[in-house]
Amino acid sequence: MRRSVTTVAALSLVAVFATPAAQANAGLITYCVGTGGAVTVPNDLYVPAGESCSLEGTTITGNVQVASGANLVVSGGTISGEVRIAADGYLDATGTSIGGQVVLAAGGFGVYLRQGSSGTVTVRPKGTATVEGFLFVEGTKVNGSVSVNVGEARLDQLTEVTGNVSSSGAYYTDVHDSFVDGTLSVLNNSTGSVVCGSAVKGKATFAGNLGGVQLGPNGTLDGCASGGYWGRDVSITNTTGGVSLEDNIISGQLQLGGNTPAARVGADNRIRGGVTGEQSQAAARASLVAADRVSVGETRATTRRTGAVGEAVASGPADL
């Protein structure tokens, strides 16, 4: 690996590496291989293919691109523009403000955002890639929407999304102790969805999920302390693997249909708009904690993060 960071003229690099926005605004691009501290990068930042960049307290005034197989780990930083992560690329940001959107390309390894903020977050379908990425968001404010089209997705630890959350064709989509100011749509997830201790202001739609849908505690998918608040209608249809609702407040109507088996609706739910469709009111079952639902993704992220930081340290200080 290279031990230096090189800044080169945009005339030779922007056309190759930069997004259209970068072409219009950036005069220079800074390569990052290695580690960096509390300095300001006055332009765009680029992590080359297969390399690792670890930053602490760094301010980047432009956009960031993480190339194929590359890693960017940033703590306590500020990124004014957007972040785009290529196939097999990884972004790990803690206590960091990202002013623009975050986009994980088809086949991207994953995105982990903790205790910071960002713009709209998009995880693109894997397409022909073999890698299914993940999106883990903890204690972060997303100023915009979240769209996930593959892999594992979890919002947790008082995350707030000011727009909509939509998921289609993902592995699972879970929301724990978080806030969605817009709508929530979970479609065709292979192991379903769990929503616990959260508030969704807009309409919620769950359809075509194979692994089941669990809203609140006493389900079979994951451990859960409490139900949630739903500001509009909640629709759960064409779901296999079981549907359970416990300890929820639904301001609108609960709409059920085509679920196998029929949805289990606990007596402790408060559903102001009533219930339509087939339901069961069987006694609550003991909560089952499906540890692998979270631990597999967490292990992948931790392993990648640790390896990336080690590679960056081995490459030496980046001349930012």
Secondary structure, 3 states (H helix, E strand, C coil): CCCCCCEEEHHHHHHHHCCHHHHHHCCEEEECCEEECCCEECCEEEECCCCEEEEECCEECCCEEECCCCEEEEECCEECCCEEECCCCEEEEECCEECCCEEECCCCCEEEEECCEECCEEECCCCCCCCCCEEEEECCEECCCEEECCCEEEEECCCEECCCEEEECCCEEEEECCEECCCEEEECCCCCEEEECCEECCCEEEECCCCCEEECCCCCCCCCCCCCEECCCEEEECCECCEEECCCEECCCEEEECCECCEEECCCCEECCCEECCEECCCCCCCCCCCHHHHHHHHHHHHHHHHHHHHHHHHCECCC
